[in-house]
Structures are given as structure tokens and as C-alpha cells.
Amino acid sequence: LSQHAQGKGIIIRSVKELIQYAFDEMDMNRIQIKVAEGNHKSRRIPEKIGFQNEGIERDGELLVDNIYTDIVVYSLLKREYNK
């Protein structure tokens, strides 16, 4: 998202729409979001929406400069979303 559009809730609203579509239209039971451990802005998104932090995948992603980074795994279940 471009710098001037950040902080306006655009990503949160978009993710919520995708969640609703996945659970209601596609009848999914579980959604996962994986975020680089050091990416604090992106980590706030699933945390604000109510995803559960399941833990860390060590060296879970290879970055462009051939360095691995740990990934935080978040999940949301359909029964949690419908509360």
C-alpha cells in the first residue's frame, strides 16, 4: 500500500471482506496469515481482527537477499469469526 494510503484502515477492511467471503461463500473452516516476525505493521493486521498467534516458523521465508527470516503464523477459525 502506498505511503499516503497507509493508516486509513484500507487493509483491515479488505481482509475482513476476504474473511467473510472465505467463510460464508467458500465455506472454509480456517484461514491462516503468515507474517515476517520483524514486520510489526503487518503483524498488527491479524492481531486487530482477532486471529490467534500459533507460533513461529523458524527460517520460514527466504528473502530477496538470500537471508531467511522467521514467520509468525496466525489463524482464525470459522466458529471464532461468527462470535
N, C-alpha and C positions, 0 to 999 in steps of 0.2 A: 504494500500500500504506500503510495507516495507520502512524503513527509507532511504536506499540508492537509492531507485527509486523515491522518492518524489522530487518535484520541477522541473520535466522534462517535464511537460505538458501531461503526460500519461492520467490522469483522464479527463482533459479538452478535449483531442482528443476523448476519449472513449465516454464521454457524448454527444459530438457533433454528433458522429456516431449514437448513440441511438436516438437522437433527429431527425436526418434525416430519420432514419428508421421509427420512430413513425409517423412522419408527411407524408412522401412520400409513404411508403409501407402499413402502417396500417390506413392511412387517419384519424389520430387523430386530434382533434382541439386544445387540451390543454394538457400541461404537467406541473406537479407540482413536486417541490423538497422541502422537509422539512428537516430542519437542526436545531440541538440544538443551542439555542441562543448564548451560550458561545463558540461554535466551530468555531472560526474565520477562520481557514484554509478551512474548508468545506464550509463556507458561501461565500468565495471568488469565488468558482466554478460557482454557478449560476449567481453571480454578473458579472463575467468576460464574460459570454456567453450572457448576456442581459436579463436575467429573471427579472421580476418585483417583488419587495418585496410587498407582500399583507398584511403583518401584522404578529401578534404573536398569536399562540395558547397557552394560559396560561396553565401551567402544562400539556402540550400536549404529553409528553412521560414519562413513568416510567422507571427509570434507574435500573441497577442491584442491587444497594444497597438500593432499595425501596424508592428512592427520586425522586420526579417529577421535570422535567425541562421544561422550556418554549421552544417552537419550532417556528422558523421563517419559514413562508410559502412563497415560490417563485413560480411564474408561467410564462409560455411562451405560447403564442397563435400562431397558425399556420400562421396567417396573419403577425405577428411580425417577425417571423422567415424568411419568404420569402422576407422581405425588402432588 
